[in-house]
Amino acid sequence: MQLEIVGLKHVAEGLPLLNKEEIYATFWIGKNDQIEQYRLKGVKCAEVLVPDYIDPIFIIGAYVANHVAYSSLCKICDINVIINKEIFFY
């Protein structure tokens, strides 16, 4: 069995492949399938690579892990900032 670790796709092709339930899963450890655990961990840790530039008008909010990050971000921008430590790994 071959495990695909990385997949780079154009937004039109990649966006429909995203699974919201997997991305926002809070728990996936303990499943009997270790390959599936690795796959879900990769989904959770995946990043979006943006070529060149995103106009700031498209950034409407951000999640941060704690009050320190919240305070720092609020000092430099005027977007909706939400503390949600559950989505960050420590």
C-alpha positions as CSV (number, residue, x, y, z in Angstrom):
1,M,0.0,0.0,0.0
2,Q,1.4,3.4,-1.0
3,L,0.6,6.4,1.2
4,E,0.3,9.7,-0.5
5,I,1.8,12.3,1.9
6,V,1.7,15.5,-0.1
7,G,-0.5,16.7,-2.9
8,L,-0.2,20.1,-4.5
9,K,-3.3,21.1,-6.4
10,H,-4.7,24.3,-7.9
11,V,-7.5,25.7,-5.8
12,A,-10.2,24.7,-8.3
13,E,-9.1,21.1,-8.1
14,G,-8.0,20.9,-4.5
15,L,-10.9,22.7,-2.7
16,P,-13.5,20.1,-3.4
17,L,-11.2,17.4,-2.0
18,L,-11.1,19.0,1.5
19,N,-13.1,17.1,4.1
20,K,-14.3,19.5,6.8
21,E,-14.9,16.7,9.3
22,E,-11.4,15.4,8.9
23,I,-9.8,18.9,9.0
24,Y,-11.7,19.9,12.2
25,A,-11.5,16.5,13.9
26,T,-10.5,16.9,17.6
27,F,-9.5,13.2,18.0
28,W,-8.1,10.6,15.7
29,I,-5.7,8.7,17.9
30,G,-6.7,5.3,19.0
31,K,-8.1,4.1,15.7
32,N,-6.9,0.6,15.0
33,D,-5.4,1.6,11.6
34,Q,-2.0,3.4,12.2
35,I,-1.8,4.4,8.5
36,E,-5.2,6.1,8.9
37,Q,-3.9,7.9,12.0
38,Y,-0.9,9.2,10.1
39,R,-3.1,10.3,7.2
40,L,-5.5,12.2,9.5
41,K,-2.7,13.8,11.4
42,G,-1.3,15.0,8.0
43,V,-4.7,16.4,7.2
44,K,-4.9,18.3,10.4
45,C,-1.3,19.7,10.0
46,A,-1.6,20.5,6.3
47,E,-1.0,24.1,5.2
48,V,-2.2,26.2,2.3
49,L,0.5,27.5,0.1
50,V,-0.4,30.7,-1.6
51,P,1.7,31.9,-4.5
52,D,2.7,35.6,-4.4
53,Y,0.2,37.5,-2.4
54,I,-3.2,37.7,-0.6
55,D,-4.9,41.0,-0.5
56,P,-5.6,41.9,3.1
57,I,-9.2,42.6,2.3
58,F,-9.7,38.8,2.0
59,I,-8.4,38.1,5.6
60,I,-11.4,38.4,7.8
61,G,-10.2,36.7,10.9
62,A,-7.7,34.5,12.7
63,Y,-7.6,31.8,15.3
64,V,-4.8,32.0,17.9
65,A,-3.7,29.5,20.6
66,N,-3.6,31.8,23.6
67,H,-3.9,35.3,25.1
68,V,-0.4,36.3,24.3
69,A,-0.9,35.6,20.6
70,Y,-4.3,37.3,20.8
71,S,-2.9,40.5,22.3
72,S,0.0,40.5,19.8
73,L,-2.3,40.1,16.8
74,C,-4.8,42.6,18.0
75,K,-2.1,45.2,18.3
76,I,-1.1,45.0,14.6
77,C,-4.4,44.4,12.8
78,D,-8.1,45.0,13.0
79,I,-9.6,41.6,12.2
80,N,-11.8,39.2,14.2
81,V,-9.3,37.2,16.4
82,I,-10.6,34.1,18.3
83,I,-8.7,32.1,20.9
84,N,-9.1,28.4,20.1
85,K,-6.4,26.4,21.7
86,E,-8.1,23.1,20.6
87,I,-6.9,23.5,17.0
88,F,-3.2,24.0,17.9
89,F,-0.6,21.4,18.8
90,Y,1.8,22.0,21.7
